[in-house]
Amino acid sequence: MRNVSIKATVLFTIFLFLVTAAYPQKKSVFNGKNLDGWKIYGTEKWYVEDGELICESGPDKGYGYLATEKFYKDFELDLEFFLLANGNSGVFFRSTIEGTKITGWQAEVEPAGAESGGIYESYGRGWLIKPEESKRHAQKEGEWNKMKIRVGGDQVTTWINGTEMISLSDEKIGKANGSIALQIHDGGGIKVKWRKLRVKEL
């Protein structure tokens, strides 16, 4: 009986290893303590407070970005955001940055009822897709909201609080690679809290 038990334990361990290899787990890309693994672009404010990542407009009221040092091509990203001011922000993917000029695509983060989850191409084609009006109720005002972004090949899908906001196939996106980057829009008056940023490479 003991040999049977050992054999079952070994088989179960192998099974868990194979499942983990086939379905990798999401890993945190923000440690809740500092900005290790990230790079600041621009003069706007990025800091950690009470385990949360805060972005805030600075005196220059310009564009600002906080980008992962690592490139992510095919991935699924989960995060939570809380808008503390009526401003515009977003999550870029497959992006590269020089100064404060970014090349890439943005999953919009806007006030509730607007176009959060839509995809915008900066310094390029502009809006590629906006969420339907009927889906814009998914985002809640004055509280934490969950966003998921899945990027694989040509395909991009976004969700807010479990509601699929958009699904887009785009050849240009499929050819790109780059960082995940959080944005502060220009104009001033923006403040957003972020937490639970976790990514799974596909």
NUPADREN-263642 format. One record per atom (N, C-alpha, C, O): x, y, z. Coordinates in steps of 0.2 Angstrom, whole numbers, plus 5000, padded with zeros to 4 digits. Layout:
BEGIN
+------+-------+------+
: east : north :   up :
+------+-------+------+
:    X :     Y :    Z :
...
+------+-------+------+
//
This chain:
BEGIN
+------+-------+------+
: east : north :   up :
+------+-------+------+
: 5004 :  4994 : 5000 :
: 5000 :  5000 : 5000 :
: 5004 :  5006 : 5000 :
: 5003 :  5011 : 4997 :
: 5010 :  5006 : 5004 :
: 5014 :  5012 : 5004 :
: 5017 :  5013 : 4997 :
: 5018 :  5019 : 4995 :
: 5019 :  5008 : 4993 :
: 5022 :  5009 : 4987 :
: 5017 :  5012 : 4982 :
: 5018 :  5017 : 4978 :
: 5010 :  5010 : 4983 :
: 5005 :  5013 : 4979 :
: 5004 :  5020 : 4980 :
: 5003 :  5025 : 4976 :
: 5004 :  5022 : 4987 :
: 5004 :  5029 : 4989 :
: 5009 :  5033 : 4986 :
: 5008 :  5039 : 4984 :
: 5016 :  5031 : 4986 :
: 5021 :  5034 : 4984 :
: 5020 :  5036 : 4976 :
: 5022 :  5041 : 4974 :
: 5018 :  5030 : 4973 :
: 5017 :  5031 : 4966 :
: 5012 :  5036 : 4964 :
: 5013 :  5040 : 4959 :
: 5007 :  5036 : 4968 :
: 5001 :  5041 : 4967 :
: 5004 :  5048 : 4968 :
: 5002 :  5053 : 4964 :
: 5008 :  5049 : 4973 :
: 5011 :  5056 : 4974 :
: 5015 :  5058 : 4969 :
: 5015 :  5064 : 4967 :
: 5019 :  5053 : 4966 :
: 5024 :  5055 : 4961 :
: 5020 :  5057 : 4955 :
: 5021 :  5062 : 4951 :
: 5015 :  5053 : 4953 :
: 5011 :  5054 : 4947 :
: 5007 :  5061 : 4948 :
: 5006 :  5065 : 4943 :
: 5004 :  5063 : 4954 :
: 5001 :  5069 : 4955 :
: 5006 :  5075 : 4954 :
: 5004 :  5080 : 4951 :
: 5012 :  5074 : 4957 :
: 5017 :  5079 : 4956 :
: 5019 :  5081 : 4949 :
: 5019 :  5086 : 4947 :
: 5019 :  5075 : 4945 :
: 5021 :  5076 : 4938 :
: 5015 :  5079 : 4934 :
: 5016 :  5084 : 4930 :
: 5009 :  5077 : 4936 :
: 5003 :  5081 : 4933 :
: 5003 :  5088 : 4935 :
: 5001 :  5092 : 4930 :
: 5004 :  5090 : 4941 :
: 5004 :  5097 : 4943 :
: 5009 :  5101 : 4939 :
: 5008 :  5106 : 4936 :
: 5015 :  5098 : 4938 :
: 5021 :  5101 : 4934 :
: 5018 :  5102 : 4927 :
: 5020 :  5107 : 4924 :
: 5015 :  5097 : 4924 :
: 5013 :  5098 : 4917 :
: 5008 :  5103 : 4916 :
: 5008 :  5107 : 4911 :
: 5003 :  5103 : 4921 :
: 4998 :  5108 : 4920 :
: 5001 :  5115 : 4921 :
: 4999 :  5120 : 4918 :
: 5005 :  5116 : 4926 :
: 5008 :  5123 : 4927 :
: 5012 :  5125 : 4921 :
: 5012 :  5131 : 4919 :
: 5016 :  5120 : 4917 :
: 5020 :  5122 : 4911 :
: 5015 :  5124 : 4906 :
: 5016 :  5128 : 4902 :
: 5009 :  5120 : 4905 :
: 5005 :  5121 : 4900 :
: 5000 :  5128 : 4901 :
: 4999 :  5131 : 4896 :
: 4999 :  5129 : 4907 :
: 4995 :  5135 : 4909 :
: 4999 :  5139 : 4914 :
: 4998 :  5139 : 4920 :
: 5004 :  5143 : 4912 :
: 5008 :  5147 : 4916 :
: 5004 :  5152 : 4920 :
: 4998 :  5155 : 4918 :
: 5006 :  5153 : 4926 :
: 5002 :  5158 : 4931 :
: 5004 :  5165 : 4930 :
: 5009 :  5167 : 4927 :
: 4999 :  5169 : 4932 :
: 5000 :  5176 : 4931 :
: 5006 :  5178 : 4937 :
: 5005 :  5176 : 4942 :
: 5010 :  5183 : 4934 :
: 5015 :  5185 : 4939 :
: 5014 :  5193 : 4940 :
: 5013 :  5197 : 4935 :
: 5016 :  5195 : 4946 :
: 5015 :  5202 : 4948 :
: 5021 :  5206 : 4944 :
: 5027 :  5204 : 4944 :
: 5019 :  5212 : 4941 :
: 5024 :  5216 : 4938 :
: 5025 :  5222 : 4942 :
: 5029 :  5227 : 4940 :
: 5022 :  5223 : 4948 :
: 5022 :  5228 : 4952 :
: 5023 :  5226 : 4959 :
: 5018 :  5222 : 4962 :
: 5028 :  5227 : 4963 :
: 5030 :  5224 : 4969 :
: 5027 :  5227 : 4975 :
: 5027 :  5225 : 4981 :
: 5023 :  5233 : 4974 :
: 5020 :  5236 : 4980 :
: 5024 :  5240 : 4984 :
: 5022 :  5243 : 4989 :
: 5031 :  5240 : 4982 :
: 5036 :  5244 : 4987 :
: 5039 :  5250 : 4983 :
: 5040 :  5255 : 4986 :
: 5041 :  5248 : 4977 :
: 5045 :  5253 : 4973 :
: 5043 :  5252 : 4965 :
: 5039 :  5248 : 4964 :
: 5047 :  5256 : 4961 :
: 5046 :  5255 : 4954 :
: 5051 :  5251 : 4951 :
: 5053 :  5252 : 4945 :
: 5054 :  5246 : 4954 :
: 5059 :  5241 : 4951 :
: 5056 :  5238 : 4945 :
: 5050 :  5235 : 4946 :
: 5059 :  5237 : 4940 :
: 5057 :  5234 : 4934 :
: 5053 :  5239 : 4929 :
: 5051 :  5237 : 4924 :
: 5052 :  5245 : 4931 :
: 5049 :  5250 : 4927 :
: 5054 :  5256 : 4926 :
: 5058 :  5257 : 4929 :
: 5052 :  5260 : 4920 :
: 5056 :  5266 : 4919 :
: 5051 :  5272 : 4918 :
: 5046 :  5271 : 4914 :
: 5053 :  5277 : 4920 :
: 5049 :  5283 : 4920 :
: 5051 :  5287 : 4914 :
: 5057 :  5288 : 4912 :
: 5046 :  5290 : 4910 :
: 5047 :  5294 : 4904 :
: 5043 :  5301 : 4905 :
: 5037 :  5300 : 4907 :
: 5047 :  5306 : 4905 :
: 5043 :  5313 : 4906 :
: 5044 :  5315 : 4913 :
: 5048 :  5312 : 4917 :
: 5041 :  5321 : 4915 :
: 5042 :  5324 : 4921 :
: 5036 :  5323 : 4926 :
: 5036 :  5326 : 4931 :
: 5031 :  5320 : 4924 :
: 5025 :  5319 : 4928 :
: 5027 :  5314 : 4934 :
: 5032 :  5311 : 4934 :
: 5023 :  5313 : 4939 :
: 5024 :  5310 : 4945 :
: 5022 :  5303 : 4945 :
: 5016 :  5301 : 4943 :
: 5026 :  5298 : 4947 :
: 5025 :  5291 : 4948 :
: 5028 :  5289 : 4955 :
: 5034 :  5290 : 4956 :
: 5024 :  5287 : 4959 :
: 5026 :  5285 : 4966 :
: 5022 :  5279 : 4969 :
: 5016 :  5278 : 4966 :
: 5024 :  5276 : 4974 :
: 5021 :  5271 : 4978 :
: 5019 :  5273 : 4984 :
: 5023 :  5277 : 4988 :
: 5012 :  5272 : 4986 :
: 5010 :  5274 : 4993 :
: 5005 :  5269 : 4995 :
: 5000 :  5267 : 4992 :
: 5006 :  5266 : 5001 :
: 5002 :  5261 : 5004 :
: 5001 :  5255 : 5000 :
: 4995 :  5252 : 4999 :
: 5006 :  5253 : 4996 :
: 5006 :  5247 : 4992 :
: 5003 :  5248 : 4985 :
: 5002 :  5244 : 4981 :
: 5001 :  5255 : 4984 :
: 4998 :  5256 : 4977 :
: 5002 :  5261 : 4973 :
: 5006 :  5265 : 4976 :
: 5002 :  5260 : 4967 :
: 5005 :  5264 : 4962 :
: 5001 :  5270 : 4960 :
: 4995 :  5269 : 4958 :
: 5004 :  5276 : 4961 :
: 5000 :  5282 : 4959 :
: 5004 :  5286 : 4954 :
: 5010 :  5286 : 4953 :
: 4999 :  5288 : 4949 :
: 5002 :  5293 : 4944 :
: 4998 :  5299 : 4945 :
: 4992 :  5299 : 4946 :
: 5002 :  5305 : 4944 :
: 4999 :  5311 : 4945 :
: 5002 :  5316 : 4941 :
: 5008 :  5316 : 4940 :
: 4998 :  5321 : 4938 :
: 5001 :  5326 : 4934 :
: 5006 :  5331 : 4938 :
: 5004 :  5332 : 4944 :
: 5011 :  5333 : 4935 :
: 5016 :  5337 : 4938 :
: 5015 :  5344 : 4935 :
: 5010 :  5346 : 4932 :
: 5020 :  5349 : 4937 :
: 5019 :  5356 : 4936 :
: 5020 :  5357 : 4928 :
: 5017 :  5362 : 4926 :
: 5023 :  5352 : 4924 :
: 5023 :  5353 : 4917 :
: 5017 :  5352 : 4913 :
: 5016 :  5354 : 4908 :
: 5013 :  5348 : 4917 :
: 5006 :  5346 : 4914 :
: 5007 :  5343 : 4907 :
: 5003 :  5344 : 4902 :
: 5012 :  5339 : 4906 :
: 5014 :  5335 : 4900 :
: 5012 :  5328 : 4900 :
: 5009 :  5325 : 4905 :
: 5013 :  5325 : 4894 :
: 5013 :  5317 : 4894 :
: 5018 :  5314 : 4899 :
: 5023 :  5316 : 4899 :
: 5016 :  5309 : 4902 :
: 5020 :  5305 : 4906 :
: 5019 :  5297 : 4905 :
: 5013 :  5295 : 4904 :
: 5024 :  5293 : 4905 :
: 5023 :  5286 : 4905 :
: 5028 :  5282 : 4910 :
: 5033 :  5285 : 4912 :
: 5025 :  5277 : 4912 :
: 5029 :  5272 : 4916 :
: 5029 :  5265 : 4913 :
: 5023 :  5262 : 4912 :
: 5034 :  5263 : 4910 :
: 5034 :  5257 : 4906 :
: 5039 :  5252 : 4909 :
: 5043 :  5253 : 4912 :
: 5036 :  5245 : 4907 :
: 5040 :  5240 : 4910 :
: 5047 :  5239 : 4906 :
: 5047 :  5241 : 4900 :
: 5052 :  5238 : 4909 :
: 5059 :  5237 : 4906 :
: 5059 :  5231 : 4901 :
: 5062 :  5231 : 4896 :
: 5055 :  5226 : 4903 :
: 5054 :  5220 : 4899 :
: 5049 :  5221 : 4894 :
: 5044 :  5224 : 4895 :
: 5050 :  5218 : 4888 :
: 5045 :  5218 : 4882 :
: 5040 :  5212 : 4883 :
: 5042 :  5207 : 4885 :
: 5034 :  5213 : 4882 :
: 5029 :  5208 : 4882 :
: 5025 :  5208 : 4875 :
: 5022 :  5213 : 4873 :
: 5026 :  5203 : 4871 :
: 5022 :  5202 : 4865 :
: 5015 :  5199 : 4866 :
: 5010 :  5203 : 4864 :
: 5015 :  5193 : 4867 :
: 5009 :  5189 : 4868 :
: 5007 :  5188 : 4876 :
: 5011 :  5185 : 4879 :
: 5002 :  5191 : 4878 :
: 5001 :  5191 : 4886 :
: 4994 :  5192 : 4888 :
: 4990 :  5195 : 4883 :
: 4993 :  5191 : 4894 :
: 4986 :  5193 : 4897 :
: 4988 :  5197 : 4903 :
: 4991 :  5194 : 4908 :
: 4985 :  5203 : 4904 :
: 4987 :  5207 : 4909 :
: 4980 :  5209 : 4913 :
: 4975 :  5211 : 4910 :
: 4981 :  5208 : 4920 :
: 4976 :  5210 : 4924 :
: 4978 :  5216 : 4929 :
: 4984 :  5216 : 4931 :
: 4974 :  5220 : 4930 :
: 4975 :  5226 : 4934 :
: 4969 :  5229 : 4937 :
: 4963 :  5228 : 4935 :
: 4970 :  5233 : 4942 :
: 4964 :  5237 : 4945 :
: 4966 :  5245 : 4945 :
: 4972 :  5246 : 4946 :
: 4961 :  5249 : 4943 :
: 4963 :  5256 : 4943 :
: 4957 :  5260 : 4946 :
: 4951 :  5258 : 4947 :
: 4959 :  5266 : 4949 :
: 4954 :  5270 : 4953 :
: 4956 :  5277 : 4950 :
: 4961 :  5280 : 4952 :
: 4951 :  5280 : 4947 :
: 4952 :  5287 : 4945 :
: 4950 :  5292 : 4950 :
: 4945 :  5292 : 4953 :
: 4955 :  5296 : 4952 :
: 4954 :  5301 : 4958 :
: 4953 :  5308 : 4955 :
: 4951 :  5312 : 4959 :
: 4953 :  5308 : 4948 :
: 4952 :  5315 : 4945 :
: 4949 :  5313 : 4938 :
: 4950 :  5308 : 4936 :
: 4945 :  5318 : 4936 :
: 4942 :  5317 : 4930 :
: 4946 :  5318 : 4924 :
: 4946 :  5323 : 4920 :
: 4951 :  5314 : 4923 :
: 4956 :  5314 : 4918 :
: 4957 :  5308 : 4913 :
: 4953 :  5304 : 4914 :
: 4962 :  5308 : 4909 :
: 4962 :  5303 : 4904 :
: 4969 :  5299 : 4905 :
: 4974 :  5303 : 4906 :
: 4969 :  5293 : 4905 :
: 4975 :  5289 : 4906 :
: 4974 :  5283 : 4902 :
: 4970 :  5282 : 4897 :
: 4978 :  5278 : 4903 :
: 4978 :  5272 : 4898 :
: 4983 :  5267 : 4900 :
: 4988 :  5268 : 4903 :
: 4983 :  5261 : 4896 :
: 4988 :  5256 : 4897 :
: 4990 :  5254 : 4890 :
: 4986 :  5252 : 4886 :
: 4996 :  5256 : 4888 :
: 4999 :  5254 : 4882 :
: 5002 :  5247 : 4882 :
: 5004 :  5245 : 4887 :
: 5002 :  5244 : 4876 :
: 5005 :  5238 : 4875 :
: 5009 :  5238 : 4868 :
: 5008 :  5242 : 4864 :
: 5014 :  5233 : 4868 :
: 5019 :  5233 : 4862 :
: 5021 :  5240 : 4860 :
: 5021 :  5242 : 4855 :
: 5023 :  5243 : 4865 :
: 5025 :  5250 : 4864 :
: 5032 :  5252 : 4865 :
: 5036 :  5248 : 4869 :
: 5035 :  5257 : 4862 :
: 5042 :  5259 : 4863 :
: 5041 :  5267 : 4864 :
: 5037 :  5270 : 4861 :
: 5046 :  5270 : 4867 :
: 5045 :  5277 : 4869 :
: 5052 :  5280 : 4868 :
: 5057 :  5278 : 4870 :
: 5052 :  5286 : 4866 :
: 5057 :  5291 : 4865 :
: 5055 :  5298 : 4868 :
: 5051 :  5301 : 4865 :
: 5058 :  5299 : 4874 :
: 5056 :  5306 : 4877 :
: 5049 :  5304 : 4880 :
: 5048 :  5301 : 4884 :
: 5044 :  5308 : 4877 :
: 5037 :  5307 : 4879 :
: 5033 :  5305 : 4872 :
: 5027 :  5306 : 4872 :
: 5037 :  5303 : 4867 :
: 5033 :  5301 : 4861 :
: 5033 :  5294 : 4861 :
: 5038 :  5290 : 4861 :
: 5027 :  5291 : 4861 :
: 5026 :  5284 : 4861 :
: 5024 :  5281 : 4855 :
: 5019 :  5284 : 4851 :
: 5026 :  5275 : 4853 :
: 5024 :  5271 : 4847 :
: 5020 :  5265 : 4850 :
: 5024 :  5261 : 4854 :
: 5014 :  5264 : 4849 :
: 5011 :  5258 : 4851 :
: 5003 :  5259 : 4852 :
: 5001 :  5264 : 4849 :
: 5000 :  5255 : 4856 :
: 4993 :  5255 : 4856 :
: 4990 :  5256 : 4863 :
: 4993 :  5253 : 4868 :
: 4985 :  5259 : 4864 :
: 4983 :  5261 : 4871 :
: 4976 :  5258 : 4872 :
: 4971 :  5259 : 4868 :
: 4975 :  5254 : 4878 :
: 4968 :  5253 : 4880 :
: 4966 :  5258 : 4885 :
: 4969 :  5259 : 4890 :
: 4961 :  5262 : 4883 :
: 4960 :  5268 : 4886 :
: 4957 :  5267 : 4893 :
: 4954 :  5262 : 4895 :
: 4959 :  5272 : 4898 :
: 4956 :  5272 : 4904 :
: 4953 :  5279 : 4905 :
: 4957 :  5284 : 4905 :
: 4947 :  5280 : 4905 :
: 4943 :  5286 : 4905 :
: 4938 :  5286 : 4911 :
: 4937 :  5281 : 4914 :
: 4935 :  5292 : 4912 :
: 4930 :  5292 : 4917 :
: 4924 :  5287 : 4915 :
: 4923 :  5286 : 4909 :
: 4920 :  5285 : 4920 :
: 4915 :  5280 : 4919 :
: 4910 :  5283 : 4914 :
: 4908 :  5289 : 4914 :
: 4908 :  5279 : 4909 :
: 4903 :  5281 : 4904 :
: 4906 :  5283 : 4898 :
: 4903 :  5284 : 4893 :
: 4913 :  5283 : 4898 :
: 4916 :  5286 : 4892 :
: 4919 :  5279 : 4888 :
: 4916 :  5274 : 4888 :
: 4925 :  5280 : 4885 :
: 4928 :  5275 : 4880 :
: 4933 :  5270 : 4883 :
: 4937 :  5267 : 4880 :
: 4933 :  5269 : 4890 :
: 4938 :  5265 : 4893 :
: 4937 :  5258 : 4890 :
: 4932 :  5255 : 4889 :
: 4943 :  5255 : 4888 :
: 4943 :  5248 : 4885 :
: 4944 :  5249 : 4878 :
: 4946 :  5244 : 4875 :
: 4943 :  5255 : 4875 :
: 4944 :  5255 : 4868 :
: 4951 :  5256 : 4866 :
: 4955 :  5257 : 4870 :
: 4953 :  5255 : 4860 :
: 4960 :  5255 : 4858 :
: 4961 :  5261 : 4853 :
: 4958 :  5262 : 4848 :
: 4967 :  5264 : 4855 :
: 4969 :  5271 : 4852 :
: 4976 :  5270 : 4850 :
: 4980 :  5268 : 4854 :
: 4978 :  5272 : 4844 :
: 4985 :  5272 : 4842 :
: 4987 :  5279 : 4841 :
: 4986 :  5283 : 4837 :
: 4992 :  5280 : 4846 :
: 4995 :  5287 : 4847 :
: 5000 :  5288 : 4841 :
: 5003 :  5284 : 4839 :
: 5000 :  5294 : 4838 :
: 5004 :  5296 : 4833 :
: 5004 :  5292 : 4827 :
: 5008 :  5290 : 4823 :
: 4997 :  5290 : 4826 :
: 4996 :  5285 : 4820 :
: 4989 :  5286 : 4818 :
: 4987 :  5291 : 4816 :
: 4985 :  5280 : 4818 :
: 4978 :  5280 : 4815 :
: 4973 :  5283 : 4820 :
: 4967 :  5283 : 4818 :
: 4975 :  5285 : 4826 :
: 4970 :  5287 : 4831 :
: 4966 :  5281 : 4833 :
: 4968 :  5276 : 4834 :
: 4959 :  5282 : 4834 :
: 4955 :  5277 : 4837 :
: 4954 :  5271 : 4832 :
: 4953 :  5272 : 4826 :
: 4955 :  5265 : 4834 :
: 4954 :  5259 : 4830 :
: 4948 :  5256 : 4832 :
: 4944 :  5253 : 4827 :
: 4945 :  5256 : 4838 :
: 4939 :  5254 : 4840 :
: 4937 :  5257 : 4847 :
: 4941 :  5257 : 4851 :
: 4931 :  5258 : 4847 :
: 4928 :  5261 : 4854 :
: 4923 :  5256 : 4856 :
: 4919 :  5252 : 4852 :
: 4922 :  5255 : 4863 :
: 4917 :  5251 : 4865 :
: 4910 :  5253 : 4864 :
: 4908 :  5259 : 4863 :
: 4905 :  5248 : 4863 :
: 4898 :  5250 : 4861 :
: 4895 :  5254 : 4867 :
: 4897 :  5253 : 4873 :
: 4891 :  5258 : 4866 :
: 4887 :  5262 : 4871 :
: 4884 :  5258 : 4876 :
: 4885 :  5259 : 4882 :
: 4882 :  5252 : 4874 :
: 4878 :  5248 : 4879 :
: 4883 :  5245 : 4884 :
: 4881 :  5242 : 4889 :
: 4889 :  5245 : 4883 :
: 4894 :  5241 : 4887 :
: 4898 :  5246 : 4892 :
: 4901 :  5244 : 4897 :
: 4896 :  5253 : 4891 :
: 4900 :  5258 : 4895 :
: 4898 :  5258 : 4902 :
: 4901 :  5262 : 4906 :
: 4892 :  5255 : 4904 :
: 4890 :  5255 : 4911 :
: 4895 :  5250 : 4915 :
: 4894 :  5251 : 4921 :
: 4899 :  5246 : 4912 :
: 4903 :  5241 : 4916 :
: 4908 :  5245 : 4921 :
: 4909 :  5242 : 4926 :
: 4910 :  5251 : 4919 :
: 4915 :  5254 : 4923 :
: 4911 :  5258 : 4929 :
: 4906 :  5261 : 4927 :
: 4913 :  5257 : 4935 :
: 4910 :  5261 : 4941 :
: 4914 :  5267 : 4943 :
: 4920 :  5267 : 4943 :
: 4910 :  5272 : 4944 :
: 4913 :  5279 : 4946 :
: 4915 :  5279 : 4954 :
: 4911 :  5276 : 4958 :
: 4920 :  5281 : 4955 :
: 4922 :  5282 : 4962 :
: 4924 :  5276 : 4966 :
: 4923 :  5276 : 4972 :
: 4926 :  5271 : 4962 :
: 4928 :  5265 : 4965 :
: 4934 :  5261 : 4961 :
: 4935 :  5263 : 4955 :
: 4936 :  5256 : 4964 :
: 4941 :  5252 : 4960 :
: 4938 :  5248 : 4954 :
: 4932 :  5245 : 4955 :
: 4941 :  5248 : 4948 :
: 4938 :  5244 : 4943 :
: 4944 :  5239 : 4940 :
: 4950 :  5241 : 4940 :
: 4941 :  5233 : 4938 :
: 4946 :  5228 : 4936 :
: 4946 :  5229 : 4928 :
: 4941 :  5229 : 4925 :
: 4952 :  5229 : 4926 :
: 4953 :  5228 : 4918 :
: 4958 :  5222 : 4916 :
: 4962 :  5221 : 4920 :
: 4956 :  5219 : 4911 :
: 4960 :  5214 : 4908 :
: 4961 :  5215 : 4901 :
: 4956 :  5217 : 4897 :
: 4967 :  5214 : 4899 :
: 4969 :  5215 : 4892 :
: 4973 :  5209 : 4889 :
: 4977 :  5206 : 4893 :
: 4970 :  5206 : 4884 :
: 4973 :  5200 : 4881 :
: 4976 :  5202 : 4874 :
: 4972 :  5204 : 4870 :
: 4982 :  5201 : 4873 :
: 4985 :  5202 : 4866 :
: 4989 :  5196 : 4864 :
: 4994 :  5193 : 4867 :
: 4987 :  5193 : 4858 :
: 4990 :  5187 : 4855 :
: 4990 :  5188 : 4848 :
: 4984 :  5188 : 4845 :
: 4996 :  5188 : 4845 :
: 4996 :  5189 : 4838 :
: 4993 :  5195 : 4835 :
: 4994 :  5201 : 4838 :
: 4988 :  5195 : 4831 :
: 4984 :  5201 : 4828 :
: 4978 :  5203 : 4833 :
: 4975 :  5208 : 4832 :
: 4977 :  5199 : 4838 :
: 4971 :  5199 : 4841 :
: 4971 :  5203 : 4848 :
: 4976 :  5201 : 4852 :
: 4967 :  5208 : 4849 :
: 4967 :  5211 : 4856 :
: 4960 :  5211 : 4858 :
: 4955 :  5213 : 4855 :
: 4959 :  5209 : 4865 :
: 4953 :  5209 : 4868 :
: 4953 :  5213 : 4875 :
: 4958 :  5212 : 4878 :
: 4949 :  5217 : 4877 :
: 4949 :  5220 : 4883 :
: 4942 :  5219 : 4887 :
: 4937 :  5218 : 4884 :
: 4943 :  5219 : 4894 :
: 4937 :  5218 : 4898 :
: 4937 :  5223 : 4904 :
: 4943 :  5225 : 4906 :
: 4932 :  5225 : 4906 :
: 4931 :  5229 : 4912 :
: 4926 :  5226 : 4917 :
: 4920 :  5226 : 4915 :
: 4928 :  5225 : 4923 :
: 4924 :  5221 : 4928 :
: 4920 :  5216 : 4925 :
: 4914 :  5214 : 4926 :
: 4924 :  5212 : 4920 :
: 4921 :  5206 : 4918 :
: 4917 :  5206 : 4911 :
: 4915 :  5201 : 4908 :
: 4916 :  5213 : 4909 :
: 4912 :  5214 : 4903 :
: 4917 :  5215 : 4897 :
: 4922 :  5219 : 4898 :
: 4916 :  5211 : 4892 :
: 4921 :  5212 : 4886 :
: 4919 :  5218 : 4883 :
: 4913 :  5220 : 4881 :
: 4924 :  5223 : 4882 :
: 4923 :  5229 : 4879 :
: 4924 :  5230 : 4872 :
: 4920 :  5232 : 4868 :
: 4929 :  5227 : 4870 :
: 4931 :  5226 : 4862 :
: 4935 :  5220 : 4861 :
: 4938 :  5217 : 4865 :
: 4934 :  5218 : 4854 :
: 4939 :  5213 : 4852 :
: 4941 :  5215 : 4845 :
: 4936 :  5217 : 4841 :
: 4947 :  5215 : 4843 :
: 4950 :  5219 : 4838 :
: 4955 :  5214 : 4835 :
: 4960 :  5211 : 4838 :
: 4955 :  5213 : 4828 :
: 4961 :  5210 : 4824 :
: 4964 :  5215 : 4820 :
: 4961 :  5219 : 4816 :
: 4971 :  5216 : 4821 :
: 4974 :  5221 : 4817 :
: 4981 :  5219 : 4815 :
: 4985 :  5217 : 4820 :
: 4983 :  5219 : 4809 :
: 4989 :  5216 : 4806 :
: 4995 :  5220 : 4809 :
: 5000 :  5217 : 4810 :
: 4994 :  5227 : 4809 :
: 5000 :  5231 : 4812 :
: 5002 :  5229 : 4819 :
: 5008 :  5229 : 4821 :
: 4997 :  5228 : 4823 :
: 4998 :  5227 : 4830 :
: 5001 :  5220 : 4830 :
: 5006 :  5219 : 4834 :
: 4999 :  5215 : 4826 :
: 5002 :  5209 : 4826 :
: 5010 :  5208 : 4825 :
: 5013 :  5204 : 4827 :
: 5012 :  5213 : 4821 :
: 5019 :  5213 : 4819 :
: 5024 :  5217 : 4825 :
: 5030 :  5216 : 4824 :
: 5021 :  5220 : 4830 :
: 5024 :  5224 : 4834 :
: 5026 :  5220 : 4841 :
: 5024 :  5215 : 4842 :
: 5031 :  5223 : 4844 :
: 5033 :  5221 : 4851 :
: 5035 :  5227 : 4855 :
: 5037 :  5232 : 4852 :
: 5035 :  5226 : 4862 :
: 5037 :  5232 : 4866 :
: 5035 :  5231 : 4873 :
: 5032 :  5226 : 4875 :
: 5035 :  5237 : 4877 :
: 5033 :  5237 : 4884 :
: 5026 :  5237 : 4885 :
: 5022 :  5239 : 4881 :
: 5024 :  5236 : 4891 :
: 5018 :  5238 : 4894 :
: 5019 :  5245 : 4897 :
: 5024 :  5245 : 4901 :
: 5015 :  5250 : 4896 :
: 5016 :  5256 : 4899 :
: 5009 :  5260 : 4901 :
: 5004 :  5259 : 4898 :
: 5010 :  5263 : 4907 :
: 5004 :  5267 : 4910 :
: 5005 :  5274 : 4908 :
: 5011 :  5276 : 4907 :
: 5000 :  5277 : 4906 :
: 5000 :  5284 : 4904 :
: 4997 :  5289 : 4908 :
: 4992 :  5288 : 4912 :
: 5000 :  5295 : 4908 :
: 4997 :  5301 : 4911 :
: 4996 :  5306 : 4905 :
: 5001 :  5307 : 4901 :
: 4990 :  5308 : 4903 :
: 4988 :  5312 : 4897 :
: 4991 :  5319 : 4899 :
: 4991 :  5321 : 4905 :
: 4992 :  5323 : 4894 :
: 4994 :  5330 : 4895 :
: 4988 :  5334 : 4897 :
: 4982 :  5332 : 4897 :
: 4989 :  5340 : 4899 :
: 4984 :  5345 : 4901 :
: 4983 :  5346 : 4909 :
: 4980 :  5351 : 4911 :
: 4986 :  5341 : 4913 :
: 4986 :  5342 : 4920 :
: 4979 :  5340 : 4923 :
: 4975 :  5338 : 4920 :
: 4979 :  5339 : 4930 :
: 4973 :  5337 : 4933 :
: 4972 :  5330 : 4934 :
: 4966 :  5328 : 4935 :
: 4977 :  5326 : 4932 :
: 4976 :  5319 : 4932 :
: 4979 :  5315 : 4938 :
: 4984 :  5317 : 4940 :
: 4975 :  5311 : 4941 :
: 4978 :  5307 : 4946 :
: 4974 :  5300 : 4946 :
: 4968 :  5300 : 4947 :
: 4978 :  5295 : 4946 :
: 4975 :  5288 : 4945 :
: 4979 :  5283 : 4950 :
: 4985 :  5284 : 4950 :
: 4976 :  5279 : 4953 :
: 4979 :  5274 : 4957 :
: 4978 :  5267 : 4954 :
: 4973 :  5266 : 4950 :
: 4984 :  5263 : 4954 :
: 4984 :  5256 : 4951 :
: 4986 :  5251 : 4956 :
: 4990 :  5253 : 4961 :
: 4984 :  5245 : 4955 :
: 4986 :  5240 : 4960 :
: 4985 :  5233 : 4956 :
: 4981 :  5233 : 4951 :
: 4987 :  5228 : 4959 :
: 4986 :  5221 : 4957 :
: 4988 :  5220 : 4949 :
: 4984 :  5217 : 4946 :
: 4994 :  5223 : 4947 :
: 4996 :  5222 : 4940 :
: 4999 :  5215 : 4940 :
: 5005 :  5214 : 4942 :
: 4996 :  5211 : 4936 :
: 4999 :  5204 : 4935 :
: 4998 :  5202 : 4928 :
: 4993 :  5203 : 4924 :
: 5003 :  5199 : 4925 :
: 5004 :  5197 : 4918 :
: 5005 :  5190 : 4917 :
: 5009 :  5187 : 4921 :
: 5002 :  5187 : 4912 :
: 5004 :  5180 : 4910 :
: 5006 :  5180 : 4903 :
: 5002 :  5182 : 4899 :
: 5012 :  5178 : 4902 :
: 5014 :  5177 : 4895 :
: 5011 :  5171 : 4891 :
: 5011 :  5166 : 4894 :
: 5009 :  5172 : 4885 :
: 5006 :  5167 : 4881 :
: 5010 :  5163 : 4876 :
: 5008 :  5159 : 4873 :
+------+-------+------+
//
